Amino acid sequence: MSQTCQSCGIRMIKHDEFGTYSKGVKNLNYCNHCFDNGAFSEPDMTMEQMIEKLLKPMMINKRITEDEGRATALEHIKDLKRWKKEGE
């Protein structure tokens, strides 16, 4: 099974990569970094803060500039469930 985390956008393939609800049941929408034990790991995080969190690893892995990384991160996560605005 392969899913995309609806918060950070990483691919989740292995069972232990998925987040969990409070009873340990796997949450298929979020990874274990973003969602654990029934709650977001960083519940007050904004989309802009997520972009900052993803930026440096993306710049290193993709060998791109900060501006390219910021644009790529925004494009990558703006439509994910956690960041999608109501009514879109």
N, C-alpha and C positions, 0 to 999 in steps of 0.2 A: 504494500500500500504506500502510495506517495501523495503527500499533501503539501500545500504551501501554508506556512504560518500566517495567519490573518492579522498579525501585529508587526513582525519584523521582515517577513517575506522569505525566510529560509525554507529550503525543502526538507521535509520530515519523511524519512523512509523507515528507519528502525523504530520498533515499538517504544523504546525508551526515549526517543526524541520528542514524543508527544507530551503535551502538558496533561495535568490531571485535575479532576474534580476532587472535592473534599474526601470522598470515599475511595479515592485511588483509581476511579474509572477514568480511562483515557479521554481527553478532550481532543477531537480530531481537527479543531480549528486553530489551535495555538501550540507552539513548541514549549518544551519544558523550561526554556530560558525566560519566556514571556508570561507563562501561566502555570501556576503550581498550587495544588491543594485548594482549588476552587476560586482562585483570585489571580489577578495580574500581579506579577512580581514588582512592577513599578506602576501602581494604579494611577498616579497623577501625571505620568509621562505624556507629553504632547507629541504630535506628529513631527514637529520641528526638532524636538529632543531625540526622537528615534532616528531622524536623519543624521544628526550629529553623532549618535552612537554607531551608526552603520558606516559613516563617512571614511574614517581612517582605514579600517580593514578593506573596504572597497577600493580605496585609492591604491593600497599596497597590492591587493590581489589582481586588480585589473590594470594596474600601472597607468592611472589616469590622474589628471589634475584635480585640485579641490573643487573647482567650479564644475567640472565634468562629473565628479563624484556626487556632488550635491544634486545636480540635475538628474542623474541616473537614479539616485536613492529616492528622490521625490516621485519620479515616474514609476518606480518599482513599487512603492508602498501606498500611493495616494488612493488607490481603489480597493485597498484591503479593508476587510470588514471593520476592524477597530477604528480606522481613520476616515471611513466614508461618512460624509455628512448626511444627516437625516433628510429623507426625501429625494436622494439621488438615485 
